[in-house]
Amino acid sequence: MKWMLVFLVLSMVVFMAQPGECFLGMLVHGLFHGTVRVYDYLMDVTLTILYLSLCDDQTSSVCFSAGKAVHK
């Protein structure tokens, strides 16, 4: 009788839990989205540095930077 009660209680705990409410799921979700944000940030910085280096190398008198025309 005791084992039946333990089985029923544990099965209720398993069936009542929602799939996305576990700590491990939140941890994996946070790591994934954090990695994506860091990657996006690094790509933005890299592209900005590349753009500015190309802009400095040009002999043109007008260079567009962040949507604004910058006269040299």
N, CA and C atoms as an extended XYZ file, in Angstrom:
216
Properties=species:S:1:pos:R:3:atomname:S:1:resname:S:1:resid:I:1 pbc="F F F"
N         0.826       -1.197        0.000 N   MET     1
C         0.000        0.000        0.000 CA  MET     1
C         0.862        1.250        0.000 C   MET     1
N         1.971        1.187        0.763 N   LYS     2
C         2.848        2.347        0.835 CA  LYS     2
C         3.483        2.628       -0.533 C   LYS     2
N         3.888        1.584       -1.248 N   TRP     3
C         4.519        1.774       -2.547 CA  TRP     3
C         3.525        2.298       -3.581 C   TRP     3
N         2.278        1.898       -3.460 N   MET     4
C         1.251        2.395       -4.362 CA  MET     4
C         1.039        3.894       -4.147 C   MET     4
N         1.036        4.319       -2.892 N   LEU     5
C         0.885        5.735       -2.580 CA  LEU     5
C         2.074        6.536       -3.111 C   LEU     5
N         3.277        6.028       -2.946 N   VAL     6
C         4.472        6.701       -3.467 CA  VAL     6
C         4.400        6.789       -4.992 C   VAL     6
N         3.992        5.710       -5.634 N   PHE     7
C         3.867        5.714       -7.083 CA  PHE     7
C         2.840        6.745       -7.545 C   PHE     7
N         1.702        6.794       -6.904 N   LEU     8
C         0.664        7.750       -7.299 CA  LEU     8
C         1.109        9.194       -7.079 C   LEU     8
N         1.760        9.459       -5.953 N   VAL     9
C         2.225       10.820       -5.680 CA  VAL     9
C         3.279       11.240       -6.693 C   VAL     9
N         4.244       10.359       -6.962 N   LEU    10
C         5.284       10.713       -7.926 CA  LEU    10
C         4.733       10.861       -9.341 C   LEU    10
N         3.797       10.040       -9.717 N   SER    11
C         3.210       10.184      -11.044 CA  SER    11
C         2.399       11.476      -11.144 C   SER    11
N         1.740       11.894      -10.065 N   MET    12
C         1.037       13.183      -10.082 CA  MET    12
C         2.024       14.337      -10.245 C   MET    12
N         3.154       14.251       -9.573 N   VAL    13
C         4.172       15.296       -9.698 CA  VAL    13
C         4.679       15.377      -11.134 C   VAL    13
N         4.926       14.227      -11.746 N   VAL    14
C         5.425       14.212      -13.120 CA  VAL    14
C         4.378       14.736      -14.085 C   VAL    14
N         3.135       14.329      -13.944 N   PHE    15
C         2.101       14.752      -14.874 CA  PHE    15
C         1.654       16.194      -14.666 C   PHE    15
N         1.805       16.735      -13.477 N   MET    16
C         1.386       18.115      -13.216 CA  MET    16
C         2.431       19.130      -13.674 C   MET    16
N         3.673       18.723      -13.820 N   ALA    17
C         4.729       19.655      -14.213 CA  ALA    17
C         4.560       20.030      -15.686 C   ALA    17
N         4.731       21.296      -15.978 N   GLN    18
C         4.672       21.774      -17.355 CA  GLN    18
C         6.049       21.585      -17.992 C   GLN    18
N         6.110       21.359      -19.285 N   PRO    19
C         7.392       21.065      -19.928 CA  PRO    19
C         8.420       22.192      -19.834 C   PRO    19
N         8.006       23.435      -19.845 N   GLY    20
C         8.958       24.534      -19.860 CA  GLY    20
C         9.287       25.113      -18.504 C   GLY    20
N         8.893       24.488      -17.431 N   GLU    21
C         9.067       25.074      -16.116 CA  GLU    21
C        10.261       24.529      -15.337 C   GLU    21
N        11.097       23.741      -15.960 N   CYS    22
C        12.208       23.172      -15.204 CA  CYS    22
C        13.398       24.129      -15.204 C   CYS    22
N        14.242       24.006      -14.204 N   PHE    23
C        15.413       24.873      -14.070 CA  PHE    23
C        16.396       24.647      -15.209 C   PHE    23
N        16.577       23.395      -15.600 N   LEU    24
C        17.513       23.079      -16.671 CA  LEU    24
C        17.066       23.707      -17.988 C   LEU    24
N        15.776       23.699      -18.247 N   GLY    25
C        15.251       24.317      -19.468 CA  GLY    25
C        15.487       25.818      -19.486 C   GLY    25
N        15.286       26.476      -18.330 N   MET    26
C        15.536       27.909      -18.262 CA  MET    26
C        17.020       28.204      -18.458 C   MET    26
N        17.875       27.361      -17.914 N   LEU    27
C        19.314       27.546      -18.041 CA  LEU    27
C        19.753       27.402      -19.500 C   LEU    27
N        19.277       26.374      -20.173 N   VAL    28
C        19.632       26.157      -21.576 CA  VAL    28
C        19.079       27.290      -22.437 C   VAL    28
N        17.856       27.707      -22.164 N   HIS    29
C        17.234       28.809      -22.902 CA  HIS    29
C        18.046       30.086      -22.723 C   HIS    29
N        18.452       30.390      -21.510 N   GLY    30
C        19.233       31.589      -21.237 CA  GLY    30
C        20.604       31.539      -21.888 C   GLY    30
N        21.253       30.392      -21.849 N   LEU    31
C        22.559       30.252      -22.492 CA  LEU    31
C        22.460       30.428      -24.007 C   LEU    31
N        21.418       29.864      -24.600 N   PHE    32
C        21.247       29.985      -26.049 CA  PHE    32
C        21.026       31.435      -26.450 C   PHE    32
N        20.095       32.110      -25.782 N   HIS    33
C        19.796       33.492      -26.153 CA  HIS    33
C        20.937       34.436      -25.793 C   HIS    33
N        21.651       34.149      -24.722 N   GLY    34
C        22.819       34.952      -24.378 CA  GLY    34
C        23.910       34.814      -25.420 C   GLY    34
N        24.118       33.601      -25.908 N   THR    35
C        25.116       33.364      -26.940 CA  THR    35
C        24.743       34.089      -28.232 C   THR    35
N        23.478       34.065      -28.585 N   VAL    36
C        23.021       34.753      -29.793 CA  VAL    36
C        23.233       36.259      -29.648 C   VAL    36
N        22.926       36.822      -28.484 N   ARG    37
C        23.121       38.257      -28.280 CA  ARG    37
C        24.589       38.649      -28.339 C   ARG    37
N        25.464       37.852      -27.744 N   VAL    38
C        26.899       38.144      -27.796 CA  VAL    38
C        27.393       38.057      -29.238 C   VAL    38
N        26.952       37.051      -29.974 N   TYR    39
C        27.344       36.909      -31.378 CA  TYR    39
C        26.878       38.111      -32.190 C   TYR    39
N        25.618       38.533      -32.009 N   ASP    40
C        25.107       39.697      -32.726 CA  ASP    40
C        25.899       40.952      -32.394 C   ASP    40
N        26.230       41.138      -31.125 N   TYR    41
C        27.007       42.297      -30.701 CA  TYR    41
C        28.387       42.287      -31.348 C   TYR    41
N        29.059       41.132      -31.320 N   LEU    42
C        30.390       41.041      -31.912 CA  LEU    42
C        30.355       41.259      -33.418 C   LEU    42
N        29.311       40.765      -34.084 N   MET    43
C        29.189       40.999      -35.523 CA  MET    43
C        28.966       42.478      -35.813 C   MET    43
N        28.159       43.155      -35.012 N   ASP    44
C        27.941       44.590      -35.202 CA  ASP    44
C        29.234       45.367      -35.021 C   ASP    44
N        29.985       45.036      -33.985 N   VAL    45
C        31.256       45.725      -33.737 CA  VAL    45
C        32.232       45.459      -34.875 C   VAL    45
N        32.316       44.212      -35.318 N   THR    46
C        33.234       43.853      -36.396 CA  THR    46
C        32.870       44.572      -37.686 C   THR    46
N        31.581       44.586      -38.024 N   LEU    47
C        31.158       45.263      -39.247 CA  LEU    47
C        31.371       46.764      -39.152 C   LEU    47
N        31.177       47.340      -37.979 N   THR    48
C        31.404       48.771      -37.799 CA  THR    48
C        32.888       49.100      -37.974 C   THR    48
N        33.752       48.287      -37.384 N   ILE    49
C        35.194       48.519      -37.533 CA  ILE    49
C        35.613       48.357      -38.994 C   ILE    49
N        35.091       47.346      -39.659 N   LEU    50
C        35.407       47.136      -41.067 CA  LEU    50
C        34.914       48.299      -41.911 C   LEU    50
N        33.704       48.758      -41.655 N   TYR    51
C        33.138       49.869      -42.411 CA  TYR    51
C        33.955       51.136      -42.201 C   TYR    51
N        34.327       51.403      -40.956 N   LEU    52
C        35.093       52.615      -40.684 CA  LEU    52
C        36.490       52.537      -41.295 C   LEU    52
N        37.080       51.368      -41.312 N   SER    53
C        38.401       51.241      -41.932 CA  SER    53
C        38.299       51.426      -43.440 C   SER    53
N        37.243       50.917      -44.058 N   LEU    54
C        37.051       51.127      -45.492 CA  LEU    54
C        36.727       52.576      -45.790 C   LEU    54
N        35.978       53.204      -44.917 N   CYS    55
C        35.590       54.594      -45.109 CA  CYS    55
C        36.820       55.496      -45.016 C   CYS    55
N        37.748       55.180      -44.125 N   ASP    56
C        38.964       55.978      -43.971 CA  ASP    56
C        39.900       55.811      -45.161 C   ASP    56
N        39.868       54.638      -45.805 N   ASP    57
C        40.761       54.380      -46.931 CA  ASP    57
C        40.303       55.054      -48.215 C   ASP    57
N        39.045       55.406      -48.306 N   GLN    58
C        38.526       56.003      -49.532 CA  GLN    58
C        38.968       57.457      -49.636 C   GLN    58
N        39.105       57.911      -50.857 N   THR    59
C        39.492       59.308      -51.087 CA  THR    59
C        38.274       60.182      -51.308 C   THR    59
N        37.103       59.617      -51.160 N   SER    60
C        35.876       60.379      -51.353 CA  SER    60
C        35.741       61.435      -50.276 C   SER    60
N        35.064       62.518      -50.612 N   SER    61
C        34.905       63.599      -49.650 CA  SER    61
C        33.698       63.390      -48.747 C   SER    61
N        32.816       62.464      -49.124 N   VAL    62
C        31.633       62.201      -48.318 CA  VAL    62
C        31.613       60.723      -47.947 C   VAL    62
N        31.429       60.453      -46.662 N   CYS    63
C        31.343       59.074      -46.188 CA  CYS    63
C        30.082       58.958      -45.336 C   CYS    63
N        29.259       57.958      -45.590 N   PHE    64
C        28.027       57.799      -44.840 CA  PHE    64
C        28.295       56.965      -43.602 C   PHE    64
N        27.984       57.511      -42.450 N   SER    65
C        28.215       56.813      -41.195 CA  SER    65
C        26.948       56.873      -40.363 C   SER    65
N        26.360       55.747      -40.068 N   ALA    66
C        25.155       55.620      -39.251 CA  ALA    66
C        24.019       56.472      -39.803 C   ALA    66
N        23.881       56.472      -41.118 N   GLY    67
C        22.763       57.168      -41.748 CA  GLY    67
C        22.993       58.665      -41.921 C   GLY    67
N        24.141       59.166      -41.555 N   LYS    68
C        24.435       60.594      -41.693 CA  LYS    68
C        25.630       60.765      -42.634 C   LYS    68
N        25.602       61.801      -43.425 N   ALA    69
C        26.731       62.084      -44.302 CA  ALA    69
C        27.779       62.864      -43.523 C   ALA    69
N        28.985       62.341      -43.547 N   VAL    70
C        30.094       62.992      -42.842 CA  VAL    70
C        31.060       63.498      -43.896 C   VAL    70
N        31.303       64.804      -43.906 N   HIS    71
C        32.218       65.401      -44.879 CA  HIS    71
C        33.621       65.399      -44.309 C   HIS    71
N        34.555       64.992      -45.162 N   LYS    72
C        35.961       64.987      -44.741 CA  LYS    72
C        36.660       66.191      -45.278 C   LYS    72
